[in-house]
Amino acid sequence: MSTRIWKGALLTGLSIALGAAGGYWFAQQRMSAMPETSAEQSPKTPDEREVLYWYDPMVPQQKFDKPGKSPFMDMQLVPRYADSAADNAAISIDPSLTQNLGLRLATVTRGVLASSLDVVGVLAFNERDVAVIQARTAGFVERVYARAPGDVLEANAPLADILVPEWAAAQEEFLALKRHGEADLLAAARQRLRLTGMPTALITQVERSGKVQPNLILTNPISGVLQELNVREGMTVAAGVTLARVNGLSSVWLAVAVPESEAGSIVVGQPVEARLPAFPGTVLNGTVSAILPETNPDSRTLRVRVELPNPDGRLRPGLTAQVRLNRSTEQSVLWVPSEALIRTGRRVLVMLAENAGRYRPVEVQAGQENEGKTVVLKGLEEGQQVVSSGQFLLDSEASLKGIVARALDIPAPAAAALHEADGQIVEITGNDVTLAHGPFKTLGMPGMTMAFPLAAPALRQGLKTGDKVRVSVSQTDDGLRVERLEKLGGQP
């Protein structure tokens, strides 16, 4: 039994020895097959590469001239090397991974872009279609017909009977002259009847019948809604008093509330489509008849008036409507899908697709938007391709690599907004100042220590390390910049 154990141990030891020797032999063969590299052929180590600047990947537009901890995040600054500057304007992605990342491209297209604006409106009376009924002479109300404000009346519907005593004497004189046949006197008497306020139709009736007609039947001259009725049976009326008021319904006004941001695109004569919940499936066509001069201070909307025909009288004031203001331009414009835009709050970017899977951020100037399309006023050319899906992933990768879109040449506002805080000078080097500052409340930025570029070298005159200052900064495409730096009072 002991002999078998001894033989097994011997075989195991020989196997381990042979394995070690074989491994050593293969290692020597591999090392001898590798070519020797000289110092001239070895690539540069990261410490030997030229550094252009350091940056925080989360705030790539802010550049620092030395390494250290980021003032924005709890992380170290990342170097940007000179040998990578030639390709720092774009990021590259293997074309085979495009589908896996969900990237989808869209072509920049030129054409006529018809657009529309959907708003709400309320029907109102046409204030131009109004009839005011007044008494032309004094009299007494003998009868009032069964009418009340709000009634819809046909034209010439009777409202009240008024007795005019003055007319009786004038008509008697007129009939007497007619019997004598004196033409000149008869013409003068007829004119007198007109001056008393007698309607021409009543004068003709008196002349034909030969009978005195001292009663006036008050009627409304147009069809519409009776808005006012100021007569009661037995009352006395004086000349010039308003007895009734009627508003026509042959056409109505549609009062439309347009947001002030869209007010500049509305013009008189613009076609309008209106749809009322009261009449499903019916589309009413009209045009903008007036743009009122005042804006509602509460809703910040502009009132636009549209006149709609109402031949059958079914459109009643107070009904609401969904209104579409159709806008079209004959000018050819560039447009891209709206989903391709990256709106940062300060700029509008797109990810431009180039050859060989290269993508770079480009700033654009966006125009009007409609039905998922946005006009591009500046920044792109017809035929270029932009990323319409997955662009936020590419934008994040570009930010991590410090790739910033070049700013468009757009005129800046007259004066940039300044943001102020108190701080203390930590260091002044060249055209930069390092400040331990308090929070910039208007920026929502907490207090920290960081370096700022100076807008002008003269700002550092009379200042030294340790001085407490009041700092005013502005936002630029390259980050925050000091515009004013004032020493606080009470310091030597």
C-alpha positions in Angstrom: 0.0 0.0 0.0 2.8 2.4 0.8 4.5 1.6 -2.5 1.5 2.7 -4.5 1.3 6.0 -2.6 5.0 6.7 -3.2 4.7 6.1 -6.9 1.6 8.4 -7.1 3.5 11.2 -5.4 6.5 10.8 -7.7 4.3 11.1 -10.8 2.6 14.2 -9.4 5.9 15.9 -8.7 7.2 15.1 -12.2 4.1 16.6 -13.8 4.4 19.9 -11.8 8.0 20.2 -12.7 7.4 19.6 -16.4 4.5 22.1 -16.3 6.6 24.9 -14.7 9.5 24.3 -17.2 7.1 24.3 -20.1 5.5 27.5 -19.0 8.8 29.2 -18.5 9.9 28.0 -22.0 6.7 29.4 -23.7 7.2 32.7 -21.8 10.8 33.0 -23.0 9.7 32.3 -26.6 6.9 35.0 -26.4 9.2 37.6 -25.0 12.0 36.9 -27.6 9.4 37.2 -30.4 8.3 40.7 -29.2 10.2 43.5 -31.0 12.2 45.8 -28.8 11.0 49.3 -28.5 13.4 52.2 -28.3 12.8 55.4 -26.4 12.3 57.2 -29.6 9.4 54.9 -30.7 7.6 54.8 -27.3 4.4 57.0 -27.3 4.3 60.1 -25.0 3.1 59.5 -21.6 0.2 61.7 -20.4 2.6 63.8 -18.3 4.6 64.7 -21.5 1.6 65.8 -23.6 1.0 69.5 -24.0 -2.1 70.6 -22.0 -4.1 73.5 -23.4 -6.3 74.0 -20.4 -8.3 72.2 -17.7 -12.1 72.0 -17.5 -15.0 70.5 -15.6 -16.9 68.0 -17.9 -20.1 69.2 -16.4 -19.3 72.8 -17.2 -17.1 72.5 -20.3 -17.3 76.1 -21.3 -15.4 77.3 -18.2 -11.7 76.9 -18.7 -8.9 76.8 -16.1 -5.2 77.4 -16.5 -4.1 74.9 -13.9 -5.2 71.5 -12.5 -7.2 71.2 -9.3 -10.6 70.5 -7.9 -13.6 71.8 -9.8 -15.5 74.7 -8.1 -18.7 73.3 -9.5 -18.6 69.6 -8.7 -16.8 67.4 -6.2 -14.3 66.1 -8.8 -10.9 66.9 -10.3 -10.5 69.1 -13.4 -9.8 67.2 -16.7 -7.0 68.3 -19.0 -7.5 69.1 -22.7 -4.4 68.1 -24.7 -3.1 69.9 -27.7 -2.9 66.7 -29.8 -6.6 66.3 -29.4 -7.5 69.9 -30.4 -7.8 69.0 -34.1 -10.7 66.7 -33.5 -12.3 68.5 -30.5 -15.2 69.9 -32.5 -16.9 66.6 -33.1 -17.5 63.2 -31.6 -17.2 59.9 -33.5 -19.4 56.9 -33.2 -19.0 53.6 -35.0 -21.7 53.5 -37.7 -22.5 49.9 -36.7 -23.7 51.2 -33.3 -26.0 53.8 -34.7 -29.0 51.6 -34.7 -28.2 50.2 -31.2 -28.1 53.8 -29.8 -31.5 54.6 -31.4 -30.1 57.4 -33.6 -32.4 58.7 -36.3 -31.5 61.4 -38.8 -33.5 64.0 -40.6 -32.7 66.2 -43.6 -32.7 70.0 -43.5 -35.5 70.8 -46.0 -36.3 74.0 -47.9 -39.9 74.8 -48.9 -43.0 76.9 -48.1 -44.2 76.2 -44.6 -47.9 76.8 -44.0 -48.7 77.2 -40.4 -51.7 77.8 -38.2 -52.5 79.0 -34.7 -55.2 77.4 -32.6 -56.9 79.7 -30.1 -60.3 80.2 -28.5 -62.9 82.8 -29.2 -66.4 83.9 -28.1 -69.2 85.1 -30.3 -70.5 88.6 -29.7 -73.0 91.0 -31.2 -72.0 93.0 -34.3 -72.0 96.5 -32.8 -72.2 98.0 -36.2 -75.6 96.4 -36.9 -77.6 98.3 -34.3 -80.9 100.2 -34.6 -81.9 102.9 -32.1 -85.6 103.8 -32.0 -86.4 107.3 -30.7 -89.6 109.5 -30.4 -89.5 112.3 -33.0 -92.3 114.2 -31.2 -94.0 114.3 -27.9 -97.0 112.0 -27.3 -98.7 109.4 -25.1 -98.3 105.6 -25.1 -101.7 104.1 -25.7 -100.6 100.4 -26.2 -97.5 98.3 -25.7 -97.2 95.0 -27.6 -96.1 91.9 -25.8 -92.4 92.4 -26.2 -89.5 92.1 -23.8 -85.7 92.5 -24.0 -84.1 89.4 -25.4 -86.9 88.7 -27.9 -85.8 87.9 -31.4 -88.0 90.0 -33.7 -88.5 90.2 -37.4 -88.1 93.5 -39.3 -91.1 96.0 -38.9 -92.5 94.1 -35.9 -94.8 96.5 -33.8 -93.6 97.6 -30.4 -96.0 100.3 -29.2 -98.9 102.7 -30.3 -98.3 106.3 -29.5 -100.9 109.1 -29.7 -99.5 112.4 -31.1 -102.0 115.2 -30.6 -99.9 117.7 -32.6 -100.3 115.5 -35.7 -104.1 115.7 -35.6 -104.2 119.5 -36.2 -101.5 119.4 -38.8 -103.3 116.6 -40.7 -106.7 118.5 -40.6 -105.0 121.5 -42.2 -103.3 119.4 -44.8 -106.7 117.7 -45.8 -108.4 121.1 -46.0 -105.8 122.5 -48.4 -106.1 119.3 -50.4 -109.8 119.9 -50.9 -109.2 123.4 -52.1 -106.6 122.2 -54.6 -104.0 124.8 -54.1 -100.8 123.0 -55.1 -98.3 125.4 -53.4 -100.1 125.5 -50.1 -100.6 121.7 -50.2 -96.8 121.2 -50.7 -96.1 123.5 -47.8 -98.5 121.6 -45.6 -97.0 118.3 -46.6 -93.5 119.6 -45.6 -94.9 120.7 -42.2 -96.1 117.1 -41.6 -92.6 115.9 -42.2 -91.1 118.4 -39.8 -93.4 117.2 -37.1 -91.7 113.8 -37.3 -94.5 112.0 -39.2 -93.2 109.1 -41.3 -93.6 109.4 -45.1 -95.7 106.2 -45.2 -98.2 107.7 -42.7 -98.4 111.0 -44.7 -99.2 109.0 -47.9 -101.9 107.0 -46.0 -103.6 110.2 -44.7 -103.5 111.7 -48.3 -105.1 108.7 -49.8 -107.7 107.9 -47.2 -108.6 111.5 -46.4 -108.8 110.6 -42.7 -106.8 111.9 -39.8 -104.2 109.4 -38.4 -102.9 110.8 -35.0 -101.5 107.4 -33.9 -97.9 106.3 -34.5 -97.2 102.5 -34.6 -93.6 102.2 -33.2 -91.7 99.4 -35.1 -88.2 98.0 -35.2 -86.5 98.7 -38.6 -84.3 95.6 -38.7 -84.6 92.0 -37.6 -82.6 91.1 -34.5 -82.6 90.9 -30.7 -84.6 93.5 -28.7 -81.9 94.8 -26.3 -83.9 97.7 -24.7 -87.6 98.6 -24.5 -88.3 101.8 -22.5 -92.1 102.3 -23.0 -95.0 101.5 -20.8 -98.7 101.9 -21.4 -100.0 105.4 -20.3 -96.6 107.1 -20.1 -95.7 110.3 -21.7 -92.8 110.4 -24.1 -90.8 113.4 -25.1 -89.1 114.1 -28.4 -85.6 112.6 -28.7 -86.0 110.0 -26.0 -84.7 106.5 -26.8 -87.6 104.1 -26.7 -86.0 100.8 -27.9 -82.7 99.4 -29.2 -82.4 96.4 -31.5 -79.2 94.5 -32.4 -79.1 92.7 -35.7 -78.1 89.1 -36.1 -77.3 88.9 -39.9 -73.7 88.7 -38.9 -71.8 88.3 -35.6 -68.4 89.1 -34.2 -66.0 86.4 -33.0 -63.7 87.8 -30.4 -60.4 85.9 -30.4 -57.7 86.0 -27.7 -54.2 85.7 -29.3 -51.1 85.3 -27.1 -48.9 88.4 -27.3 -46.0 86.2 -28.5 -48.0 85.5 -31.7 -49.5 88.9 -32.2 -46.9 90.0 -34.7 -48.0 87.3 -37.2 -51.7 88.3 -37.3 -52.8 90.6 -40.2 -56.2 92.0 -41.3 -57.8 89.8 -43.9 -56.2 86.6 -42.6 -58.4 83.5 -43.2 -60.0 82.0 -40.1 -61.7 78.7 -39.5 -64.1 78.4 -36.5 -65.7 75.3 -35.0 -68.4 75.5 -32.4 -69.2 72.8 -29.9 -72.9 73.6 -30.4 -72.6 72.5 -34.1 -70.3 69.5 -34.3 -68.8 68.9 -37.7 -69.6 72.4 -39.0 -66.7 74.7 -40.1 -67.4 78.4 -40.3 -65.1 80.5 -42.5 -64.3 84.1 -42.0 -61.5 86.7 -42.1 -59.8 88.9 -39.5 -61.6 92.2 -39.7 -59.8 94.1 -37.0 -57.0 93.9 -34.5 -57.8 95.8 -31.4 -55.1 98.1 -30.1 -55.0 97.0 -26.4 -53.7 93.9 -24.8 -55.5 92.2 -21.9 -53.2 92.9 -18.9 -54.3 89.8 -17.0 -54.0 87.2 -19.7 -51.4 89.0 -21.8 -53.5 88.3 -24.9 -54.4 90.5 -27.9 -58.0 90.7 -29.0 -58.7 90.0 -32.6 -62.1 90.5 -34.2 -63.5 88.1 -36.9 -66.8 88.8 -38.6 -68.9 85.7 -39.4 -72.0 85.7 -41.6 -75.2 84.5 -39.8 -77.9 84.1 -42.5 -80.0 81.6 -40.6 -79.6 83.3 -37.2 -78.3 80.2 -35.4 -75.1 81.8 -34.2 -75.9 83.4 -30.9 -73.6 85.7 -28.9 -71.9 84.0 -25.9 -71.2 80.7 -27.7 -67.5 79.6 -27.6 -65.5 78.4 -30.6 -62.2 76.7 -31.4 -60.5 79.0 -33.9 -57.7 78.3 -36.3 -55.8 81.2 -37.7 -54.3 80.0 -41.0 -50.9 81.5 -41.8 -48.9 80.9 -44.9 -46.0 82.5 -46.5 -44.9 82.4 -50.1 -41.3 82.7 -49.1 -39.2 79.5 -49.1 -37.7 78.7 -45.7 -35.5 76.0 -44.2 -37.0 73.8 -41.6 -36.2 70.7 -39.5 -38.3 68.5 -37.3 -39.0 70.2 -34.0 -37.8 67.2 -32.1 -34.3 67.7 -33.4 -33.8 70.9 -31.4 -32.0 71.0 -28.1 -33.2 74.1 -26.2 -30.8 74.9 -23.4 -32.7 78.0 -22.2 -30.0 80.4 -23.6 -29.4 78.8 -27.0 -30.9 76.4 -29.5 -28.6 73.5 -30.7 -28.8 70.6 -33.1 -26.4 67.7 -33.5 -25.1 67.9 -37.1 -24.3 64.5 -38.7 -21.1 64.4 -40.8 -19.3 61.7 -42.7 -17.9 58.5 -41.1 -20.1 58.7 -38.0 -19.0 62.1 -36.8 -21.4 64.4 -35.0 -20.9 68.0 -33.7 -23.2 70.5 -32.0 -24.3 73.5 -34.0 -26.1 76.5 -32.7 -29.1 77.6 -34.8 -31.6 80.5 -34.8 -35.1 79.0 -34.6 -38.2 80.6 -36.1 -41.9 79.8 -36.1 -43.1 76.3 -35.3 -46.1 74.4 -36.6 -47.2 70.7 -36.8 -43.8 69.4 -35.6 -41.7 71.5 -37.9 -39.5 74.5 -36.9 -38.1 77.1 -39.3 -34.3 77.6 -39.1 -33.3 81.2 -39.7 -29.6 80.7 -39.3 -27.0 78.0 -38.7 -27.9 75.3 -41.2 -27.9 74.7 -45.0 -30.3 72.8 -47.2 -29.5 69.1 -47.5 -27.5 68.8 -44.2 -28.6 66.0 -41.8 -29.3 66.5 -38.2 -30.0 64.0 -35.4 -33.8 63.9 -34.6 -33.7 61.0 -32.1 -30.9 60.3 -29.6 -29.4 63.8 -29.9 -29.5 64.3 -26.1 -27.2 61.3 -25.7 -24.8 62.8 -28.2 -25.0 66.3 -26.6 -24.2 64.8 -23.2 -21.1 63.0 -24.7 -20.0 66.3 -26.3 -20.4 68.1 -23.0 -18.3 65.5 -21.2 -15.6 66.0 -23.9 -15.7 69.7 -23.6 -17.1 70.2 -27.1 -19.0 73.5 -27.3 -21.0 74.7 -30.3 -19.6 77.9 -31.9 -21.8 80.9 -31.1 -23.9 82.3 -33.9 -23.2 85.9 -35.1 -26.4 87.3 -33.7 -26.5 90.9 -32.4 -26.4 90.9 -28.6 -28.9 92.8 -26.5 -28.1 96.4 -25.7 -27.1 95.5 -22.1 -26.4 92.2 -20.6 -27.9 91.3 -17.2 -25.4 91.5 -14.3 -25.4 89.2 -11.3 -23.9 90.4 -8.0 -22.4 88.9 -4.9 -19.9 89.7 -2.2 -16.6 87.9 -2.0 -12.9 88.1 -1.2 -9.9 88.0 -3.5 -7.9 84.8 -3.2 -5.5 85.4 -6.1 -5.0 87.8 -9.1 -3.1 86.3 -12.0 -2.9 88.0 -15.4 -6.4 88.7 -16.6 -8.1 86.4 -14.1 -9.1 86.8 -10.5 -9.9 84.0 -8.1 -12.7 84.8 -5.7 -14.1 83.2 -2.6 -17.6 84.6 -3.3 -21.0 84.3 -1.8 -24.1 83.0 -3.6 -25.2 84.6 -6.9 -29.0 84.6 -6.0 -30.1 85.7 -9.5 -28.2 82.7 -11.0 -29.2 80.2 -8.4 -25.4 79.6 -7.9 -24.1 78.8 -4.4 -21.1 80.3 -2.8 -17.7 78.8 -3.8 -14.1 79.6 -4.8 -13.4 79.8 -8.5 -11.5 81.8 -11.1 -13.2 84.4 -13.3 -11.8 86.2 -16.4 -11.9 90.0 -16.2 -13.8 92.0 -18.8 -10.9 94.6 -18.7 -7.5 94.6 -17.1 -8.2 98.0 -15.5 -10.7 96.2 -13.1 -7.8 94.8 -11.0 -6.2 98.2 -10.3 -6.0 99.1 -6.7 -6.9 95.6 -5.6 -4.8 92.9 -3.8 -5.2 89.5 -2.3 -7.4 89.5 0.7 -9.5 92.5 -0.3 -13.3 92.1 0.2 -15.1 93.1 -2.9 -18.5 93.4 -4.5 -18.4 91.5 -7.8 -20.8 91.8 -10.8 -20.6 89.1 -13.4 -22.3 88.5 -16.8 -23.0 85.3 -18.6 -21.1 84.8 -21.9 -20.7 81.8 -24.2 -17.4 81.0 -22.4 -18.9 81.2 -18.9 -19.1 83.9 -16.3 -17.1 87.1 -16.7 -16.4 89.9 -14.2 -17.8 93.2 -15.4 -17.3 95.2 -12.2 -15.1 94.6 -9.1 -15.5 97.2 -6.3 -13.7 97.2 -3.0 -16.0 97.3 -0.1 -15.9 100.3 2.2 -13.9 100.5 5.4 -10.8 98.7 4.0 -7.3 100.4 3.8 
